Amino acid sequence: MHESLTIGQLSARSGVAPSALRYYERLGLIRAERTGGNQRRYARTELRRVAFIRISQQVGVSLDEIREALDSLPSSRNPTPDDWAALSRAWRDRLDEKIRLLGKLRDDLDGCIGCGCLSLQRCTLYNPEDSLASEGPGARLVLPRPAADVTAG
């Protein structure tokens, strides 16, 4: 493999522990070839994939979703900037929604913690007698409701 990296080199360059790299490989998120002595060798292009995995995880994307996105990249050649741009376009709406939710969480927490009144009449997190249980799990007043909930209500 031309310009290959050992697992230690990939770890040092990416900031990801070797155990995590082996786990990513087991999940099919990154690929390695084996030497005659059965040592892993990673193409330098795997650095981009590891960076994508790390940043995606940091914003709350699951490894299954990351694998699905990485599977959209060509396997017969190294991904081009256009390939990465297509992946980015596919995620734009969901990332915009995450940004919107993070902003709402920040703003709601500022208001709730900042006001100090702990008013149960105004609190967006208050759910007397768990009245929202029939609508499903989670923070029903904060999180967006699935399309079926919107049309039903």
C-alpha positions as CSV (number, residue, x, y, z in Angstrom):
1,M,0.0,0.0,0.0
2,H,1.5,3.4,-1.1
3,E,2.0,5.9,1.7
4,S,0.5,3.7,4.3
5,L,0.3,4.3,8.1
6,T,0.6,1.9,10.9
7,I,-2.1,1.9,13.6
8,G,0.2,3.9,15.9
9,Q,0.9,6.5,13.2
10,L,-2.8,6.8,12.4
11,S,-3.6,7.1,16.1
12,A,-0.9,9.9,16.6
13,R,-2.1,11.8,13.5
14,S,-5.8,11.5,14.3
15,G,-5.8,11.8,18.0
16,V,-7.9,8.6,18.2
17,A,-6.8,5.7,20.4
18,P,-5.7,2.5,18.6
19,S,-8.5,0.6,20.4
20,A,-11.0,3.0,18.9
21,L,-9.4,2.6,15.4
22,R,-9.7,-1.1,15.7
23,Y,-13.3,-0.7,16.7
24,Y,-14.0,1.6,13.7
25,E,-12.4,-1.0,11.5
26,R,-14.5,-3.8,12.9
27,L,-17.6,-1.7,12.2
28,G,-16.5,-1.0,8.7
29,L,-16.0,2.7,9.2
30,I,-12.4,2.6,8.1
31,R,-10.3,0.1,6.2
32,A,-6.9,-1.4,6.6
33,E,-4.8,-3.8,4.6
34,R,-2.6,-6.4,6.2
35,T,1.1,-6.9,5.7
36,G,2.6,-10.4,5.4
37,G,3.2,-10.3,9.1
38,N,-0.6,-9.5,9.6
39,Q,0.0,-5.9,10.7
40,R,-2.6,-3.2,9.8
41,R,-1.7,-0.6,7.3
42,Y,-4.0,2.3,6.6
43,A,-4.1,4.5,3.5
44,R,-3.4,8.2,4.3
45,T,-6.9,8.9,3.1
46,E,-8.3,7.1,6.1
47,L,-7.3,10.2,8.1
48,R,-10.2,12.1,6.5
49,R,-12.6,9.3,7.4
50,V,-11.4,9.3,11.0
51,A,-11.7,13.1,11.2
52,F,-15.3,12.8,9.8
53,I,-16.2,10.1,12.4
54,R,-14.8,12.2,15.3
55,I,-16.6,15.4,14.4
56,S,-19.8,13.6,13.6
57,Q,-19.8,11.8,17.0
58,Q,-19.1,15.1,18.7
59,V,-22.3,16.6,17.4
60,G,-24.3,13.5,18.4
61,V,-24.4,11.5,15.2
62,S,-24.6,7.7,15.9
63,L,-22.0,5.3,14.5
64,D,-24.7,3.6,12.5
65,E,-25.6,7.0,10.8
66,I,-21.9,7.7,10.2
67,R,-21.4,4.2,8.6
68,E,-24.4,4.8,6.4
69,A,-22.9,8.2,5.2
70,L,-19.4,6.7,4.7
71,D,-21.0,3.8,2.7
72,S,-22.3,6.5,0.3
73,L,-18.6,7.3,-0.6
74,P,-17.0,5.3,-3.5
75,S,-15.2,2.1,-2.4
76,S,-13.4,1.6,-5.7
77,R,-11.3,4.8,-5.3
78,N,-10.4,7.5,-2.9
79,P,-13.2,10.0,-2.4
80,T,-12.8,13.3,-4.2
81,P,-13.8,16.7,-2.8
82,D,-17.0,16.4,-4.9
83,D,-17.8,13.1,-3.1
84,W,-17.4,14.7,0.3
85,A,-19.5,17.7,-0.8
86,A,-22.3,15.3,-1.8
87,L,-22.2,13.7,1.6
88,S,-22.2,17.1,3.2
89,R,-25.3,18.2,1.1
90,A,-27.1,15.0,2.2
91,W,-26.6,15.9,5.9
92,R,-27.2,19.7,5.6
93,D,-30.9,19.6,6.7
94,R,-30.3,17.2,9.7
95,L,-27.3,19.3,10.8
96,D,-29.4,22.5,10.5
97,E,-32.0,20.9,12.7
98,K,-29.4,19.9,15.3
99,I,-28.1,23.5,15.3
100,R,-31.7,24.7,15.8
101,L,-32.3,22.3,18.7
102,L,-29.0,23.2,20.3
103,G,-29.9,26.9,20.1
104,K,-33.4,26.2,21.6
105,L,-31.9,24.1,24.4
106,R,-29.3,26.9,25.2
107,D,-32.0,29.6,25.1
108,D,-34.5,27.6,27.2
109,L,-31.9,26.7,29.8
110,D,-30.8,30.3,30.0
111,G,-34.4,31.4,30.6
112,C,-35.1,28.6,33.1
113,I,-31.9,28.8,35.0
114,G,-31.5,32.5,34.7
115,C,-35.0,33.5,35.9
116,G,-34.6,31.8,39.2
117,C,-38.4,31.7,39.8
118,L,-38.8,28.0,39.0
119,S,-42.3,28.8,37.9
120,L,-44.3,25.7,37.1
121,Q,-46.8,27.7,35.2
122,R,-44.2,29.1,32.7
123,C,-41.7,26.2,32.6
124,T,-41.4,24.5,29.2
125,L,-40.1,21.3,30.9
126,Y,-43.0,21.0,33.4
127,N,-45.3,18.0,32.7
128,P,-47.8,17.8,35.5
129,E,-48.8,14.2,36.4
130,D,-46.8,13.0,33.3
131,S,-49.7,14.1,31.1
132,L,-47.5,13.8,28.0
133,A,-46.7,10.2,28.5
134,S,-49.3,9.1,25.9
135,E,-47.4,11.1,23.2
136,G,-44.3,9.0,23.5
137,P,-40.9,9.1,25.2
138,G,-38.5,12.1,25.6
139,A,-38.9,15.8,26.2
140,R,-42.1,16.2,24.3
141,L,-42.3,20.0,24.8
142,V,-38.8,20.6,23.6
143,L,-38.0,18.0,20.9
144,P,-39.7,18.2,17.6
145,R,-42.6,15.8,17.3
146,P,-42.6,13.2,14.5
147,A,-44.7,14.0,11.5
148,A,-47.5,11.6,12.7
149,D,-47.8,13.6,15.9
150,V,-48.0,16.9,14.1
151,T,-50.9,15.8,11.9
152,A,-52.7,14.1,14.8
153,G,-52.6,17.1,17.1
